[in-house]
Amino acid sequence: MVSNAQKDGQQGGPQDGDKKNDNQQPCKRGVDPACTGPKSGEGVSAGDKPKPESAPSLADKAYDNSVADSKKIIEVQDKAIADKTPDVPTKEWKDKYTADKDETIELKDVNPPAAYSSFFGLKSTSHYKHLKLISKKPSPNAGPFTNVVHEGLYSKEDQAIIAKQSYANRDAWPKDQRVKWYEFAFKNWLDTAGATEAKKLKWVVRDNIQNGETKYAIKRALERGGPSKVDANGHGVFVPNDEEFKALAAGDNGRGVFYLTGRYHQQLGDLKVVKIHAWKVPDEFDGKYYMALELGH
């Protein structure tokens, strides 16, 4: 179920990047929910008897809970549009956060775009506003290399927001005073695109996801989606009636986008999340996981 810390789109607990970096350590079954296979030292001898089917893992339970919770999350968007609810006020962040990076660059200068450009037509030479924010009241656990609260890229040319990092547990402001991810994202998108072009937002990409439950949900969705939903390259596309869509929508890396489209639906032209794309890029460890939420009518 959605905890108090996760309500209103605020991602509580470890966020993207807060768990041990998969690119530094191979994943371990029982530690990283996205990992499968035997534990270190575990094997099956020829004489072993078949074991009874095990109970659902914590990762499976989290996946099923996300599916069950998805109706409430998606309704944040759908009900606001249907009821013509006024948008919430846009929040200014500069009194509580400092911009460690605030620059305009080409996409290729931050992150090689091959992981998603082939799917969505994002261009390596497109101009993006690159913003990296640090809390003026950081968590005691934050250090010089772990003090970023939010990092994102915003492009009017590509009609895209790329969320690179989001770390709620590095922010020591009281929860009712924090600027949440979707509030940052909308303010920076509006500043980048302008009022008219803001209604043309097409993509919200979650870059190199580190959240263990989301990684497991993507892995499970890609394994079970079948050829009608997952192409030969392992790129899955899920629509609102799909179980996989619901699981990814209500997870930590999907939930905030529905608050973005719900809380600011008027200024976004009543855009909705119409598809969720998910894929994994193999590497020498457990791979890198990505999601892109496609907006439309």
N, C-alpha and C positions, 0 to 999 in steps of 0.2 A: 504494500500500500504506500501512498505518498506520505512521507513524514513531514512534520512541521517545518523542518529545515529545507524541504524541497518544494513547499507550497509557493504559489505565485511565480513559478518559473525560476526561483533561486535554487541553484544546484548546491546542496549541502554535502559536506564530507569531501573526500578526495575528488578532485576534478581532473580534467585532461592534463596529464603530466605529473600529477601528485603521487601516483604510485611509482614504484621502481621502474625505471625506463627499460622497456623491452629491448631497446637497441643496445643496452649495456649488459643485460643479463638474459640468458635464455629463460623462457617462462617455465613455471613449475605447476604441475597439476596439483590441485588442492590449495594453491596460492592465487594463481591468476585464473579466473573463471573461463577465460578464452582458451585455455590450454586443455588438451585432451591427451590420452595415452597414459602409459604406466608411469607411476612415480619412480624416482631414481632408485635403482636397486630392486625394483619390483619385476617379477617375471612369472611365467607359468610353466611348471614342469610337466613332462609328458603324463605323469600319473595323477595330476590334479583333477578333481571332480569339478564339473561345471558349477559355478556359483549362482545362487538365485539372483534375480534381477534386483539391482540396488534401488534404494529410495531416491527420489529426485534430488539432484544436487542443489546447493544454494543458488548457483547460477540459473538452473532451470526454474527454480521458484521465483527468482527475480524477473526472469523473462515472462513467466505466467502472470505475475503480479502486474507487470507493465501492460500486458494485454488487457487485464481486467480494469486497470486504471485509465486506459486510453480514452474511454468515452468522456470522462471528466476533463481530460486535458484538451481533447479536440473541441469540446463544447465551449471552452474559453474563446476560441476563434469563431466557431459557427454561431453561437448565441449572440455574441457582440454584433456580428454582421446582421443576423436576422432581426434583432431588436433595435438596430440602429443606435446602439449605445455610444454616447460621446467618447472620443478618445481621452485617455488620461493625459495630464499635462506632461510636456517634454521636460526631462530632468537635466539640469546643468550639473556637470561633474567636477568642474575645476576647483571648487572649494574643498573637495575631499580627496582628490586624486591629482597626481602629477604625470604629465606626459614625458615618459622616458624616451619615446620615439614619436615624432610627429612630422612626417615627411611624405612627399609624393615620389613614387618610384615606379619602375616597370616591374611587372609580376616576376619576371625571371630573376630579378635582383634579390628577391627574398626567399623564394622557394621554387625549385624547378617544377614547372607546372604540368609535367608529363603525367602525374598521377591523376589529373582530372581534365586536362585540356582536350584530350581526345574524345571524351564523353560530351562535354558541354560547350566546346568552342571557345573556352577562355583563352585569351591570347597572351603569349609571353611578353609581348611589347605593349600590352594595355597598361594604362596608368592607374595606379592604385594609391589611395591614401593609406599609409601604414601608420597605425597608432598603437602604442604600447603604453599601458597605464600602470602606475604604482600607487598604492594607497598611502595617504599621508598619515594613516594610523595602521601600520602593518601588523600582522600577526606576530607574536613572539617567535614563531617557528620560521618566519621568513628570513632569508639571508640574501646576500648580494646577488646570488644567481637564482634565487627562488622567491623574488619579491614582486613579480609581475602578477597583477590581478586580472587584467584583460589585455589581449592582443588581437587586433583584427585588421583586415584589409578591405577597402571599400572602393568599388569601381563603377562609375556611371557608364563607361564604355561597355563593360562586360555585364552590366546590370547584376552585380554580384557583391555579396558579403562573404568573406572567408574568415571564419572564426578560428584563429590559430591556437589560442590559449584562453582558458577561463578557470580561475582559481578562487572560489568563494572562501575557502578556508585560509586564505592568506590575507584576508581583509578583517581588521579588528573593529571596524565601525559597527555599532549595534545594528542588528538586522533591519530594524525599521528606518535606519538612516543610510544604509548602503544603497549604492546605485547598482541595480541588478544587470545581468548581462544583456537582456533584451532592451533595457533602457539605454545602456551605452550604445548598443548596436543601432537602435533607431535614431538616436541623436546624431551619431556620426554618419549614418547613411543619409539622413536629411541634409546635414551640412555639406556632404559630398555631392549629392545628386540634385538638390534643390526641390522645391515643392512639387513641380510638375513631373520631373523625371523620377521622383521617389515612387510614384505609382507604377513604375515599370520594373521594379525589382523582380528578378527572375530566379536567382539562386542564393541559397544560404548554405555554404559548404562548411562542414566540420572537418578540420584538417588533422591528419595523423592522430587519431583518437587514442588516448591512453586509459580511459575509464574501462575497468575490467568487465563490468556488466554489459556495457555497450559493445565491446569487442566480442563478447560471447554471443550477444543477440545478433550481431551482424553475421558471425560465423554460422550460427544456427539457421538464420534466414537464408543464407546462401546455400547451405546444404539441403534444406528442405523445400526451397522455392521451386525447383524443377525447371525444365527447359522453357516453360512458358513465361517464367519470371526472371531467369538467370541465363545470360547468354554464354557463349563458348569461352569468352574471356573472363568469366566470373563476375560480370557486372549485373547486379540485381536491380530490378525496377519494381516497386511495390505501390499499389494504389489503395485508397482508403478502406475498401472492403477486405483487404488482405490481412491475415493475422500478423504477418511480418511488418506491415505498415504500422499496425497498432502497437506492436512491441517496441519498434524504433521511435515512434512518435512520443511515447510516454516515458522513455528512458532519459537519463541525464543529458544526453547530447541532442535530443529532439524536442524535449518539452518546452524549452525557452523560445523556440521558433513560433510555437502556437500562441505564446503570450505576446510575441512581437506582432503577429498578424491579427491578434484579437484586441490588444490594448490600443493599437494605432491603426485600426482597420480603415478609418475614414481617410487618413493621410496616405495610406497605402492603396487606396482605391478598391477596398474590399477584396484584396487578394487572399487566396487560401493556399494551403499546402495541398497540391494535387498529386504529387508523386514523391516517394522517397527512394533515392538511388543509394546503393551501398556496395562497397567492393573492398577488396584486400589486395595490397601490393606485396608480393612475397619478398622476403629478405632472408638472411642467414639465421634469424631467430624465429619469431612467431608471425612476422609480417607487420605491415602497417595498414591500419583500418581507416576508412573514410566513409562519410555520409554526405549527400547533397540533397537538400530539401528543395524541390522545384515548386515555384509559386505560379498561380494562374487563376482562371475563373472557371 
